[in-house]
Amino acid sequence: MLRKWNVPGISISVVEKNKVLMAKGFGYKDYENKKPVTENTQFAIGSCTKAFTASLLSSPIKDGKLDLSKTVNDYMPELQFYNNELTRSVTVKDMLCHRTGLPRHDLA
């Protein structure tokens, strides 16, 4: 599959009921120097975390504990944006849609 996908290496974990059944690396994290991928190799996963976050929020939304139209400050008063207008107005939905106007801070 590494050749088919044209990737130098991957790490795979199989988890069932909070128990790791298998964790193993395949291929290379540094192809030139032939350094192998292990079960502890860290990979950049790009925008996948956006889907993970949205999925995790589905339960509190369903249970009525989270409202996408409420401000983030309603849930996290300690979160302060660079001006009071943003602090008072940015909603959970704004954060999920990446429409706050804030710049990236991921060092990518």
Disulfide bonds with the S-S distance in Angstrom:
none
